[in-house]
């Protein structure tokens, strides 16, 4: 009977992780989109390498020394292989998304930092206990919601520093410190898993608060511009009519 219960729990856990929440599915879709864009960038780079090497062969054949038919065949094969090998190396855009050092985090623009944190958390969801997945899903949703609002957030705003500390420091360190625990210490019913779940709930709540405050700042900014337009041009219109 206990084995049957364990099997049912494992099956439920598997289905939850495979189906995921709406936030996790959306984050996965964005990851696939970024992956497809990276493949396209690598293909463009490989094509450019092929064309440039081919042009170099043509210039060499015309200006320096003619290349025989057999040599051309081997040269074309070598050029093609060089272009294909280049597909295995990430582009600059992909390298920019790799886990940054603590020093580099301070230089990453906040919208990009939130996007990279979202990608990083999604990649580590399989290593989290099932009980922590709802909090992780909410964090993924909040990170997505944050990104547009962070575009215009002033660098001297207190919210700027709060988001950077939470997204670029506290959250990754929390999850990393849990993942490095021995497997037996990460059992789903362990105190460590319970504490991680509680901590992620706190992080999700804090991100919800930050989303609300940033949305409030955006609304206030819009209201200021609206009032300026109203006072500036409606007043001019009334004066011109008078």
Residue frames relative to the residue before (quaternion, step in Angstrom):
aa qw qx qy qz dx dy dz
X 1.0000 0.0000 0.0000 0.0000 0.00 0.00 0.00
X 0.6586 0.5031 -0.3096 0.4661 3.55 0.98 -0.83
X 0.6310 0.5272 -0.3325 0.4619 3.57 1.07 -0.75
X 0.6342 0.5277 -0.3276 0.4605 3.57 1.06 -0.77
X 0.6444 0.5135 -0.3201 0.4676 3.59 0.96 -0.82
X 0.6499 0.5169 -0.3132 0.4608 3.54 0.99 -0.87
X 0.6419 0.5241 -0.3165 0.4616 3.58 1.02 -0.82
X 0.6551 0.5105 -0.3084 0.4637 3.57 0.98 -0.85
X 0.6400 0.5186 -0.3179 0.4695 3.56 1.02 -0.83
X 0.6619 0.5019 -0.3028 0.4673 3.58 0.94 -0.91
X 0.6469 0.5175 -0.3201 0.4596 3.58 1.00 -0.80
X 0.6430 0.5146 -0.3126 0.4732 3.57 0.98 -0.88
X 0.6426 0.5246 -0.3142 0.4616 3.56 0.98 -0.89
X 0.6489 0.5227 -0.3126 0.4560 3.59 0.97 -0.89
X 0.6803 0.4908 -0.2956 0.4571 3.56 0.89 -0.95
X 0.6364 0.5287 -0.3308 0.4539 3.58 0.97 -0.81
X 0.6910 0.4741 -0.2882 0.4633 3.56 0.93 -0.86
X 0.6741 0.4936 -0.3039 0.4579 3.58 1.03 -0.73
X 0.7104 0.4362 -0.2638 0.4853 3.57 0.91 -0.91
X 0.1423 -0.8364 0.5138 0.1271 3.55 0.98 -0.90
X 0.5520 -0.5828 0.4756 0.3597 3.51 -1.34 0.05
X 0.7006 -0.4362 0.3435 0.4482 3.55 -1.32 0.08
X 0.6505 0.5176 -0.3187 0.4554 3.59 0.98 -0.85
X 0.6666 0.4931 -0.3089 0.4659 3.58 0.95 -0.86
X 0.6450 0.5129 -0.3279 0.4620 3.61 0.99 -0.79
X 0.6497 0.5050 -0.3230 0.4675 3.58 0.98 -0.78
X 0.6447 0.5082 -0.3177 0.4746 3.58 1.01 -0.82
X 0.6359 0.5176 -0.3262 0.4705 3.59 1.04 -0.78
X 0.6373 0.5221 -0.3305 0.4604 3.58 1.01 -0.78
X 0.6509 0.4977 -0.3221 0.4742 3.58 0.99 -0.76
X 0.6248 0.5296 -0.3410 0.4614 3.59 1.06 -0.72
X 0.6495 0.5064 -0.3180 0.4697 3.59 0.98 -0.83
X 0.6331 0.5277 -0.3295 0.4606 3.56 1.04 -0.80
X 0.6573 0.4908 -0.3137 0.4782 3.59 0.98 -0.82
X 0.6329 0.5328 -0.3323 0.4530 3.58 1.05 -0.75
X 0.6520 0.5040 -0.3123 0.4726 3.58 0.98 -0.85
X 0.6401 0.5181 -0.3262 0.4642 3.58 1.01 -0.79
X 0.6402 0.5185 -0.3263 0.4635 3.60 1.04 -0.75
X 0.6299 0.5188 -0.3376 0.4691 3.61 0.98 -0.78
X 0.6524 0.5100 -0.3129 0.4652 3.58 0.97 -0.84
X 0.6463 0.5083 -0.3282 0.4650 3.59 0.97 -0.79
X 0.6541 0.5028 -0.3171 0.4677 3.60 0.96 -0.80
X 0.6387 0.5221 -0.3283 0.4601 3.59 1.02 -0.79
X 0.6420 0.5082 -0.3245 0.4735 3.59 1.00 -0.81
X 0.6563 0.5056 -0.3180 0.4610 3.57 0.96 -0.84
X 0.6425 0.5157 -0.3233 0.4655 3.60 0.99 -0.83
X 0.6477 0.5142 -0.3191 0.4629 3.59 0.99 -0.81
X 0.6448 0.5165 -0.3176 0.4654 3.57 1.01 -0.81
X 0.6372 0.5192 -0.3247 0.4678 3.59 0.98 -0.85
X 0.6485 0.5266 -0.3174 0.4489 3.58 0.94 -0.92
X 0.6818 0.4913 -0.2911 0.4572 3.57 0.86 -0.98
X 0.6769 0.4997 -0.3053 0.4460 3.60 0.88 -0.92
X 0.6644 0.4833 -0.3083 0.4795 3.60 0.96 -0.84
X 0.6353 0.5222 -0.3313 0.4626 3.57 1.03 -0.73
X 0.6422 0.5071 -0.3188 0.4783 3.58 1.00 -0.80
X 0.6288 0.5326 -0.3363 0.4559 3.56 1.03 -0.78
X 0.6413 0.5131 -0.3223 0.4707 3.60 1.02 -0.76
X 0.6502 0.5141 -0.3161 0.4615 3.58 0.98 -0.85
X 0.6574 0.5011 -0.3103 0.4694 3.58 0.93 -0.90
X 0.6421 0.5199 -0.3213 0.4627 3.59 0.98 -0.82
X 0.6695 0.5098 -0.2978 0.4508 3.55 0.95 -0.91
X 0.7024 0.4521 -0.2647 0.4818 3.59 1.04 -0.78
X 0.8005 0.3601 -0.1660 0.4494 3.56 0.73 -1.06
X 0.7811 0.3388 -0.1781 0.4933 3.61 1.00 -0.65
X 0.7760 -0.2221 0.2101 0.5517 3.55 0.46 -1.20
X 0.4743 -0.6764 0.4753 0.3029 3.61 -0.78 0.93
X 0.2878 -0.7509 0.5750 0.1507 3.53 -1.08 0.80
X 0.4293 -0.7238 0.4867 0.2345 3.56 -0.83 1.02
X 0.7072 -0.4821 0.3194 0.4067 3.52 -1.33 0.37
X 0.6777 0.4851 -0.2962 0.4666 3.60 0.85 -0.95
X 0.6412 0.5209 -0.3158 0.4667 3.56 1.01 -0.84
X 0.6183 0.5449 -0.3348 0.4568 3.56 1.07 -0.78
X 0.6413 0.5311 -0.3284 0.4459 3.58 0.94 -0.84
X 0.6886 0.4664 -0.2817 0.4785 3.57 0.87 -0.95
X 0.6397 0.5295 -0.3251 0.4524 3.57 1.05 -0.81
X 0.6529 0.5062 -0.3154 0.4669 3.58 0.98 -0.85
X 0.6338 0.5194 -0.3326 0.4669 3.58 1.03 -0.77
X 0.6574 0.5070 -0.3088 0.4641 3.58 0.98 -0.86
X 0.6424 0.5160 -0.3208 0.4671 3.59 0.99 -0.81
X 0.6547 0.5100 -0.3109 0.4632 3.57 0.95 -0.88
X 0.6605 0.5041 -0.3094 0.4624 3.60 0.94 -0.86
X 0.6297 0.5316 -0.3332 0.4581 3.59 1.02 -0.78
X 0.6535 0.5043 -0.3111 0.4710 3.56 0.99 -0.84
X 0.6673 0.4990 -0.3034 0.4622 3.60 0.98 -0.82
X 0.6246 0.5359 -0.3401 0.4551 3.59 1.02 -0.76
X 0.6261 0.5553 -0.3390 0.4299 3.58 1.04 -0.75
X 0.5670 0.6063 -0.3833 0.4049 3.61 1.16 -0.46
X 0.6409 0.5546 -0.3266 0.4184 3.59 1.16 -0.54
X 0.6807 0.4842 -0.2841 0.4707 3.59 1.20 -0.36
X 0.4792 -0.6826 0.4648 0.2973 3.60 -0.87 0.89
X 0.4779 -0.6472 0.5112 0.3023 3.54 -1.21 0.56
X 0.7070 -0.4453 0.3258 0.4425 3.56 -1.29 0.12
X 0.6380 0.5337 -0.3305 0.4459 3.59 1.01 -0.78
X 0.6638 0.4878 -0.3090 0.4753 3.60 1.01 -0.76
X 0.6424 0.5148 -0.3314 0.4610 3.59 0.98 -0.76
X 0.6229 0.5515 -0.3419 0.4369 3.58 1.10 -0.65
X 0.6796 0.4794 -0.2958 0.4699 3.60 1.20 -0.45
X 0.4823 0.6622 -0.4504 0.3549 3.59 1.22 -0.07
X 0.6718 -0.5119 0.3414 0.4124 3.56 -1.22 0.52
X 0.2836 -0.7908 0.5181 0.1606 3.60 -0.56 1.10
X 0.5486 -0.5696 0.4806 0.3790 3.54 -1.27 0.28
X 0.6816 -0.4802 0.3455 0.4306 3.56 -1.27 0.27
X 0.6467 0.5193 -0.3221 0.4565 3.58 1.06 -0.74
X 0.6737 0.5104 -0.3013 0.4415 3.58 1.01 -0.82
X 0.5525 0.6293 -0.3950 0.3778 3.58 1.12 -0.62
X 0.6543 0.5388 -0.3130 0.4285 3.58 0.97 -0.85
X 0.7122 0.4483 -0.2560 0.4757 3.61 1.17 -0.49
X 0.5622 0.6059 -0.3928 0.4032 3.60 1.24 -0.21
X 0.4764 -0.6541 0.4917 0.3217 3.64 -0.83 0.88
X 0.6124 -0.6155 0.3557 0.3458 3.56 -0.97 0.88
X 0.6519 0.5008 -0.3601 0.4410 3.68 0.80 -0.77
X 0.6611 0.4930 -0.3036 0.4772 3.59 0.99 -0.82
X 0.6306 0.5357 -0.3318 0.4530 3.58 1.04 -0.77
X 0.6510 0.5019 -0.3170 0.4730 3.60 0.97 -0.81
X 0.6482 0.5178 -0.3150 0.4610 3.58 1.02 -0.77
X 0.6726 0.4860 -0.2949 0.4737 3.57 1.00 -0.82
X 0.6204 0.5250 -0.3376 0.4748 3.57 1.09 -0.67
X 0.6165 0.5374 -0.3355 0.4675 3.58 1.05 -0.77
X 0.6626 0.4999 -0.2965 0.4723 3.59 0.91 -0.94
X 0.6639 0.5175 -0.2961 0.4514 3.55 0.93 -0.95
X 0.6763 0.4866 -0.3025 0.4630 3.60 0.88 -0.90
X 0.6283 0.5334 -0.3349 0.4567 3.58 1.00 -0.79
X 0.6548 0.5209 -0.3082 0.4527 3.58 1.01 -0.80
X 0.7455 0.4024 -0.2121 0.4871 3.60 1.15 -0.59
X 0.3973 0.7457 -0.4683 0.2584 3.60 1.24 0.01
X 0.6287 0.5518 -0.3439 0.4265 3.61 1.04 -0.69
X 0.6868 0.4740 -0.2840 0.4721 3.58 1.18 -0.43
X 0.5822 0.5734 -0.3732 0.4392 3.58 1.28 -0.01
X 0.5485 -0.5930 0.4566 0.3728 3.61 -1.12 0.49
X 0.6382 -0.5603 0.3613 0.3850 3.55 -1.14 0.64
X 0.6373 0.5524 -0.3368 0.4186 3.57 0.96 -0.80
X 0.6745 0.4983 -0.2917 0.4601 3.61 1.17 -0.53
X 0.5015 0.6979 -0.4168 0.2963 3.60 1.20 -0.31
X 0.6314 0.5176 -0.3721 0.4416 3.68 0.88 -0.67
X 0.6511 0.4932 -0.3192 0.4805 3.60 0.99 -0.78
X 0.6410 0.5161 -0.3274 0.4643 3.59 0.99 -0.81
X 0.6344 0.5258 -0.3277 0.4623 3.59 1.00 -0.78
X 0.6580 0.4969 -0.3110 0.4726 3.57 0.96 -0.84
X 0.6261 0.5238 -0.3380 0.4684 3.59 1.03 -0.73
X 0.6329 0.5255 -0.3313 0.4620 3.60 0.97 -0.83
X 0.6606 0.5036 -0.3062 0.4650 3.58 0.95 -0.88
X 0.6728 0.4925 -0.2994 0.4638 3.58 0.95 -0.85
X 0.6261 0.5307 -0.3421 0.4575 3.61 1.00 -0.72
X 0.6376 0.5041 -0.3258 0.4829 3.57 1.04 -0.74
X 0.6647 0.5126 -0.3013 0.4524 3.57 0.94 -0.91
X 0.6477 0.5610 -0.3149 0.4082 3.57 1.03 -0.80
X 0.6221 0.6411 -0.3518 0.2798 3.54 0.87 -1.00
X 0.6800 0.4633 -0.3318 0.4613 3.68 0.78 -0.79
X 0.6760 0.5138 -0.2993 0.4352 3.57 0.98 -0.81
X 0.6329 0.5523 -0.3322 0.4289 3.57 1.15 -0.53
X 0.4936 0.6882 -0.4189 0.3275 3.58 1.23 -0.42
X 0.8117 0.2644 -0.1236 0.5059 3.56 0.82 -0.97
X 0.4129 0.7186 -0.4750 0.2958 3.58 1.21 0.25
X 0.4354 -0.7120 0.4732 0.2820 3.65 -0.62 1.03
X 0.5596 -0.6386 0.4233 0.3160 3.55 -1.08 0.78
X 0.7008 0.4494 -0.2754 0.4807 3.60 1.15 -0.52
X 0.4453 0.6876 -0.4596 0.3431 3.59 1.27 0.15
X 0.5308 -0.6234 0.4580 0.3464 3.63 -0.97 0.74
X 0.6055 0.5633 -0.3569 0.4343 3.59 1.10 -0.65
X 0.5774 0.5943 -0.3649 0.4246 3.57 1.12 -0.70
X 0.7040 0.4526 -0.2648 0.4789 3.57 0.83 -0.96
X 0.6324 0.5367 -0.3405 0.4428 3.60 1.00 -0.76
X 0.6683 0.4923 -0.3055 0.4665 3.58 0.89 -0.92
X 0.6635 0.5127 -0.3142 0.4452 3.59 0.89 -0.90
X 0.6680 0.4946 -0.3129 0.4596 3.60 0.91 -0.83
X 0.7010 0.4706 -0.2830 0.4549 3.57 0.90 -0.92
X 0.7482 0.4177 -0.2196 0.4663 3.58 0.76 -1.09
X 0.7695 0.3766 -0.1987 0.4760 3.56 0.95 -0.84
X 0.7918 0.3004 -0.1586 0.5075 3.60 1.21 -0.26
X 0.7777 0.3974 -0.2290 0.4299 3.55 0.34 -1.24
X 0.6863 0.4838 -0.2964 0.4550 3.61 0.83 -0.94
X 0.6894 0.4579 -0.3187 0.4621 3.66 0.72 -0.86
X 0.6569 0.5078 -0.3308 0.4485 3.61 0.94 -0.77
X 0.6124 0.5536 -0.3476 0.4446 3.59 1.04 -0.75
X 0.7158 0.4423 -0.2606 0.4734 3.58 0.76 -1.03
X 0.6405 0.5284 -0.3306 0.4486 3.60 0.95 -0.83
X 0.6659 0.5012 -0.3133 0.4552 3.59 0.93 -0.85
X 0.6372 0.5055 -0.3332 0.4769 3.61 1.11 -0.60
X 0.6726 0.5199 -0.3030 0.4307 3.58 0.87 -0.95
X 0.6766 0.5004 -0.2998 0.4494 3.60 1.06 -0.68
X 0.4833 0.6496 -0.4523 0.3741 3.61 1.23 -0.06
X 0.5957 -0.5491 0.4231 0.4057 3.63 -1.14 0.44
X 0.6444 -0.5548 0.3492 0.3938 3.62 -1.06 0.63
X 0.6648 0.5096 -0.3226 0.4407 3.60 0.94 -0.82
X 0.6554 0.5004 -0.3121 0.4719 3.58 1.19 -0.52
X 0.6889 0.4435 -0.2689 0.5064 3.58 1.32 -0.17
X 0.2534 0.7703 -0.5398 0.2259 3.57 1.15 0.50
X 0.6208 -0.5958 0.3644 0.3561 3.57 -1.04 0.79
X 0.7454 0.3852 -0.2185 0.4983 3.59 1.10 -0.63
X 0.4559 0.7019 -0.4418 0.3231 3.59 1.25 0.18
X 0.6277 -0.5271 0.4144 0.3955 3.54 -1.29 0.35
X 0.6169 0.5600 -0.3508 0.4275 3.58 1.04 -0.73
X 0.6623 0.4913 -0.3073 0.4750 3.59 0.96 -0.84
X 0.6316 0.5239 -0.3307 0.4660 3.57 1.03 -0.77
X 0.6743 0.4924 -0.2992 0.4618 3.58 0.93 -0.91
X 0.6194 0.5276 -0.3507 0.4637 3.57 1.02 -0.72
X 0.6450 0.5251 -0.3218 0.4525 3.57 0.91 -0.89
X 0.6570 0.5014 -0.3094 0.4703 3.57 0.93 -0.89
X 0.6652 0.5036 -0.3098 0.4559 3.59 0.93 -0.86
X 0.6577 0.4943 -0.3187 0.4707 3.59 0.97 -0.78
X 0.5917 0.5466 -0.3634 0.4680 3.58 1.11 -0.58
X 0.6410 0.5156 -0.3163 0.4724 3.57 1.03 -0.82
X 0.6475 0.5144 -0.3142 0.4663 3.58 0.96 -0.90
X 0.6464 0.5176 -0.3207 0.4598 3.59 0.94 -0.88
X 0.6533 0.5095 -0.3109 0.4659 3.57 0.99 -0.81
X 0.6548 0.5059 -0.3110 0.4675 3.56 0.99 -0.82
X 0.6449 0.5053 -0.3210 0.4751 3.59 1.00 -0.77
X 0.6127 0.5368 -0.3453 0.4661 3.58 1.07 -0.70
X 0.6449 0.5105 -0.3147 0.4738 3.58 1.00 -0.84
X 0.6673 0.5000 -0.3051 0.4600 3.59 0.90 -0.90
X 0.6124 0.5395 -0.3470 0.4620 3.58 1.04 -0.75
X 0.6603 0.5134 -0.3029 0.4568 3.57 0.95 -0.90
X 0.6819 0.4839 -0.2950 0.4624 3.59 0.91 -0.87
X 0.6594 0.4917 -0.3159 0.4730 3.59 0.97 -0.80
X 0.6241 0.5157 -0.3385 0.4794 3.59 1.03 -0.73
X 0.6293 0.5346 -0.3278 0.4590 3.57 1.07 -0.76
X 0.6382 0.5180 -0.3209 0.4706 3.58 1.03 -0.79
X 0.6530 0.5054 -0.3178 0.4660 3.58 0.97 -0.82
X 0.6502 0.5090 -0.3157 0.4674 3.58 1.01 -0.81
X 0.6469 0.5156 -0.3179 0.4632 3.57 1.02 -0.84
X 0.6380 0.5250 -0.3259 0.4595 3.58 1.01 -0.81
X 0.6480 0.5074 -0.3153 0.4725 3.57 0.98 -0.83
X 0.6520 0.5263 -0.3153 0.4456 3.56 0.96 -0.89
X 0.6294 0.5289 -0.3321 0.4625 3.58 1.01 -0.79
X 0.6763 0.4802 -0.2990 0.4719 3.58 0.88 -0.93
X 0.6277 0.5406 -0.3324 0.4509 3.58 1.02 -0.79
X 0.6852 0.4791 -0.2890 0.4663 3.57 0.87 -0.93
X 0.6199 0.5401 -0.3487 0.4499 3.58 1.05 -0.71
X 0.6564 0.5041 -0.3104 0.4676 3.57 0.90 -0.94
X 0.6568 0.5230 -0.3120 0.4446 3.56 0.91 -0.94
X 0.7227 0.4424 -0.2576 0.4643 3.58 0.80 -1.02
X 0.6807 0.5158 -0.2972 0.4269 3.56 0.96 -0.86
X 0.8124 0.3118 -0.1525 0.4686 3.56 0.64 -1.07
X 0.6169 0.5159 -0.3721 0.4635 3.59 1.05 -0.51
X 0.6269 0.5251 -0.3366 0.4669 3.55 1.09 -0.74
X 0.6440 0.5084 -0.3216 0.4726 3.60 0.97 -0.85
X 0.6441 0.5290 -0.3258 0.4463 3.58 1.01 -0.81
X 0.6599 0.5007 -0.3088 0.4674 3.56 0.97 -0.83
X 0.6529 0.5117 -0.3201 0.4575 3.59 0.97 -0.81
X 0.6660 0.5041 -0.3126 0.4524 3.60 0.96 -0.83
X 0.6544 0.4979 -0.3153 0.4738 3.58 1.08 -0.66
X 0.6477 0.5228 -0.3235 0.4501 3.51 1.12 -0.71
